[in-house]
Every structure is written in C-alpha cells, then in structure tokens.
C-alpha cells in the first residue's frame, strides 16, 4: 500500500511541475521595518520546531504551502485567469 501512495504522490508532483498553477514566491515578499522583529521571531520558532519536531513541522509547512497554492489557484479562477 505505501508503494501505491508514493507512486500517486510522485505523479501528483510531476503534474504540478508541468502545470501552469502559480506558486507563492518568497522573493516577492517585503517585510516592513515595524514587522521585522516578528518575522525574525517566527523564523526562529520555525527553525526550533524543525529541530524539535522535524516530521510534524515539515508536514505543517507542506500543508501551509499547498493551501497557499490552492488559494492562488482559486483567486485566478475567480478573476477569470484560470490556468
């Protein structure tokens, strides 16, 4: 059963790699000076969570990333720029 799940996962990732679905990019993010300390604290917390609970943290970050992709896709569909 795990081999089937891995195969489905690889097919899904392959489809996403060749699709035109927009993905979030960190290079376009700007952080205002007022929020820089909060961003630093949040990044330190993520690193600490990665060191303490690596698999749970990676799962949570992956789910957040997938939710961001879904949000961008739904916004594009609503605006009529479906990919």
Helices and strands as residue ranges (DSSP letters): H 2-18, G 26-28, G 33-35, H 36-52, H 54-78
